[in-house]
Amino acid sequence: MFQSSIVEKCKANDRAAQIKLYRKYCDGMYIVAMRFVKNEDDAEDILQESFIKAFQKIHQFSGDVTFGAWLKRIVVNKSIDFLKSKKDKEVSLDEGYMQVVAEDDNWNVPAAISIEQVKCAIDELQDKYKYVVLMFLVEGYDHQEIAEVLEITESACRTRLSRGKGHLKELLKGKKYGTGS
């Protein structure tokens, strides 16, 4: 009940309600931004821009999902936009012609591999794979949502996820962490 009443107050431009909403979600959304940009100052900037956009567009929030999920999508989009803007040049490959990849939901790695080692390996992936892997594994987005955010086809999303997983396994093997198969 907290969420719906506070959001309605925010829609009425109630500053106190905006502050309450900000305080409720700022820490979690900062962590989401940090997963992508890996820099505290950049994550803080993204967080601020995300909240500004959320409050400007709050009238578009329909309640189909939780406010937190709606805000998280804004933060993820802002983070990806930020990272794209930092690139000197972007080489775009049309992956629409690629074949559909069979689903492989086995993301298990041996217990000897720490979460930190996996995170470091994910950071080493090419951006086109890293974003899909982060959004799928860490943020919990499905293929359709990832495709919408990244403006790619669902087929390309599945391909990038599969390739990202393969590259991730190779990176872990290359560091002698081992991954099985």
N, C-alpha and C positions, 0 to 999 in steps of 0.2 A: 504494500500500500504506500510505503514511503516513496517509492519510485514514481508512481503515477501522479501523486499530488505535487511532488517537488518539480516534476517535469512540467506539469500544467502551470505552476507558478513561474517557471522559467519562460514558458511560452508567453506569459503576461509581462515579461521583462523585469521580473522581481530579482534584484541584485543579490539579496540575502539568499534566495533559493539557488541562484547560480553559484554562489560561494559554497553552499552546502554540497551541491552536486560536484563541484570541482574537488572539494576536499575528499569526498567519498571515492572518486575515481582517479585522482591524480597519481597516486603511487603505482597502482596497477598499470595504468596507461604509460607511465614513464618506463616501466620495465619492458613493456611491449616495444616501445620505440628503441630502447637500448639493445634489444635483441637484433634489431636491424642495423642501427647506425654505429654502435660500439663506441660512442663518444658522448660524454655527459652533457656538454654544452649543446651539441646538436640535438640530443634527445630532449633536452629542456625546451629548445626552440620549437621542435616538432610538437611537443606536448602543448605549448602555448598556442601555436597555430591551430592545432586540432580542436582545442576547446573554443577558440574564437570562432572557427568554422561551425562547430557544433551549436554554439549559441546563436549564430547567425541563421543557421538552417534548422533550428529546433522545431519550427513549425512543420517541417517535413517528416519529423519522427512520428510514426503512426502507431507504435506500440506492437507491431507484428513480432518484433524481437525485443529483448531487454534493452534498456538504454545502454548498458555496458557493452553489449554486443554491437550495437549501432555505433557507439563511440570508438570501439576497438577497430572497426572497419575504417573509420576516418583516420585513426592513428597509423594503421598499417599503410593506407594509401599515401598519407603524407610522408611516411618514412621511405616508401619506395620512390615517390616523386623526388624526395631529397637526394636519394642515392643516384637516381637517374641524372639529376641535374649536375652532380659532381663528375660524371663521366665526361672525359674529353671528347670521345666520339663513341657512338653506339653503332655496332654492326647488327643489323636486323636480319634474321633468317626466317623465311616463311616456312613454318613447320607444319602447315596445314596439309601438305601432301604426304606426310609421314604416316606409316601404318599405325593402327591402334595397338597399344601395348597391353598385354595381358596383365590383369591386376595381380600384384604380389604384395600381400599385406604383411609379410614376414619382415619386420624391421628389427628382429632380435639380434643382439650382439653378445658375445661372451661377457660374463660378469666381471672379468678382469679389466674390461675397458670401462673407464670412468666416464661420467657424464661430461666432465670438462674436456676429455679427449675427444668425445664425439662432437661437442660444440666447436672445438678448435678445427676439427676436420670439416665441419659444415662451413665454417668461415673461409676455408680454402677453396670451396667450390666456386665455379664460375657463377656470376650473379644470376643468370637465367635459371640455373639449377638451385642455387642457394635460396632464392626467394620462394620457389615452389616447395622445397623441402621444409623451410621454416614455417611457411603458412600451413602446410599439411600436417607436419608432425607436432610442431610447437604450439601453433595458434589454433589448430583444429578445424581449419577451413576444408570444405569438400572441393572436388574438382571444378564444379560449376562456379562456386564463389571465387576460387583462385583465377579461373579463366576470365571472369568479369573484371576483377581487380587489375590483372596484368594485361587485359585486352588481348588475349590469345584464345584459341579454340580449346575446347575440353580435350580434344585429341592431343594437341600440343602440350597441354598441362600434364596429361598422363605420360606422355613421352618424356617430358622434362623430369617428372618425378622419378620415373624408372631409371633414366640415365643418371640423375642426381644420386639415387640410391647406389647405383653401380660405381659411380665415381667415389662416393663416400666409403664404400667397402674397400676400394682400391687404396684410397688414402690411408685408411686404418691399417690395411695390410702392409703398406709401404712404410709405415711407422713401427712395424713389428708389433702392433697391438693384436693382430689376428681377428678374424671375423667369422670363421667357419666358411659357409658358402653363400 
